[in-house]
């Protein structure tokens, strides 16, 4: 059943929707009540952006981006070949926090590229994450990383198809998609954003 649920992720091509479903799946398998996911925004990777918050996950106090090449202190283990998940502190912040407790960190890696880092917290029975949780999270993360790679490929193809072939500029359809995404993120994370209209004449 775990394998079937994980495979269901591969049918989702929207990055934001996929990020939320990944956290839901990891929460179900690890008995966590909250989660955050930092995910790559393109096929190259390199920079992971905060893509989704689920349940009791609190994005306000956490970094908006992570460097895949140089992970923050405490997360270096996710860069090692044999580490797919580990239990660490409940905050990525640089300084110690009085409310910091145990959290489960899971990497999403595909074809040698780090495409995402998930953090699950607040296990439902108030116990610490155990070896069973780590094993379950790694199994889900293996397929979730494949699904994320597919979503990034789809996004790249979609972006190329949404450019004007003569000028290389993005089309109005692309603008509509970006605005819809930004509105959703602004609502979810309490952010603000602006639109600037520029009129070019004499072209």
Buried (B, 14 or more C-beta within 10 A) or exposed (E): EEEEBBEEBBEBBEBBEBBBBBBBBBBEBBBBBBBBBBBBBEEEBEBBBBBBBBBEBEBEEBBEEBEBEEBEEBBEBBBEEEBBBBBBBBBBBEEEEEEEEBBBBBBBBBEEBBBBBBBBBBBEEEEEBEEEBBEBBBBBBBBBBBBBBBBBEBBEEEEEEBEEEEEEEBEEEBEEBEEEEBEEBEEEEEEEEEEEEEEEEEE
